Amino acid sequence: MIKPIANLSVEVIPQAIINRPVWDVVGKYAEISKDTDELDTYEGASFQLDSNLEIAVRHYQGHPKNTSTIYIDRKINNVAEITYLIRKILKEFDLSPDFLAWERAKDPDL
């Protein structure tokens, strides 16, 4: 189960890119906020998956239009587990894996 949270308490890193705008991915699940970090300005939302894993779905200003990136807690570093979590997250957002433009399994050393 996925639920929106106000703020992340962990550092997250990009693990997948979806060919859908942020609004289409998370708009019916959470309020989309705009913020700025050390990288750039972004819009998105943060979530807790299964009461323990924190994730974010964001679109940074400099990224291609109509894409969203899934960010997962950086402590998760096993590629098989990341791939499993991405599929689970897609299912929670009612999205097909066909929308994946990139995922960590395609470039595990990145």
Buried (B, 14 or more C-beta within 10 A) or exposed (E): EBEEBEEBEBEBBBBBBBBBBBBBBBEEBBEBEEEEEEEEEBBBBBBBBEEEBBBBBBBBEEBEEEBBBBBBBEEBEEBEEBBEBBBBBBEBBEBEEEBBBBBBBEEEEE
